[in-house]
Amino acid sequence: MFVSDEVLLDVGFAVARVRLANLARSGVLRGASEDACRIGLAGRLVRVHARVLAEREDSAGLAIRWEVTGASGEPFPVLDADIKLTPAADGTTVLALAGVYRPPRAANEGPERAILHRAASAAIRNFLGRLAAEITGQPGPAVAGAGPSPVPRARETPQPPPNV
C-alpha cells in the first residue's frame, strides 16, 4: 500500500538540507523510526537503512527502508520510501515522504488492510513530525492518528517567552 505525507517547515531550503543530512548521520532517523513503528505499527524495528538521494538545486532527500519483526517473529520489509525536501514560498521548505508499505501477506486483505493503512499513515505522520521538529529545532512531533496532516508550521528560531 502507498503512504505519503508532508509538512511545511518554516526554515529555508539550504538550512533544512544540511540538517536532514546531519540527521541521517547522527542516528536520529533510527530513533524516529523506532518511535513511529512502535506507535503506528506495533512492531519492533530491526533495521533502518538510509541513503542519500541525488541532490539538485531544487530538491534533496534520502531513501529509507524500515524492517521490523512482524507477528510471526520473522523480519519483513515495512517501508521503502523517499524523504524529500523542496523549497516553498516565503523561505519555507516542504518535507515530504512517499513510499510503499508492505504488510505481512496475511494482513494484506479484507478489513485488516484498512486498519493497517491507517496505522501506517499514523506512523508516517509521527515520523515526519519528529523529523520536522529536529530540522526546525522545535519540540513536538505530529500526533499519531490525528487524521490528515494539517501541514504544521514550525518556527526557525525559538520565540522568547513573553514578559511577565
LINGIKA-V999074 format. One record per backbone hydrogen bond with DSSP energy under -0.5 kcal/mol. NH is the residue of the N-H (numbers start at 1). CO is the residue of the C=O. Records with the same first field share a line. If there is no record, write none. Layout:
BEGIN
NH = CO, CO
END
This chain:
BEGIN
3 = 99
5 = 97
7 = 95
8 = 152
9 = 7, 93
10 = 154
11 = 9
16 = 12
17 = 13
18 = 14
19 = 15
20 = 16
21 = 17
22 = 18
23 = 19
24 = 20
25 = 21
26 = 22
27 = 23
28 = 23
29 = 23
31 = 27
32 = 28
33 = 29
34 = 30
35 = 31
36 = 32
37 = 33
38 = 34
39 = 35
40 = 36
41 = 36, 37
42 = 37
43 = 37
44 = 69
45 = 43
46 = 67
47 = 67
49 = 65
51 = 63
53 = 61
56 = 59
59 = 56
60 = 85
62 = 83
63 = 51
64 = 81
65 = 49
66 = 79
67 = 47
68 = 76
69 = 44
70 = 68, 74
73 = 70
76 = 68
78 = 66
79 = 66
80 = 100
81 = 64
82 = 98
83 = 62
84 = 82, 96
85 = 60
86 = 94
88 = 92
91 = 88
92 = 89
93 = 9
94 = 86
95 = 7, 93
96 = 84, 94
97 = 5
98 = 82
99 = 3
100 = 80
101 = 1
102 = 78, 100
103 = 101
107 = 104
108 = 105
112 = 109
113 = 109, 110
114 = 110
115 = 111
116 = 112
117 = 113
118 = 114
119 = 115
120 = 116
121 = 117
122 = 118
123 = 119
124 = 120
125 = 121
126 = 122
127 = 123
128 = 124
129 = 125
130 = 126
131 = 127
132 = 128
133 = 129
134 = 130
135 = 131
136 = 132
137 = 133
138 = 133
144 = 142
146 = 143
END
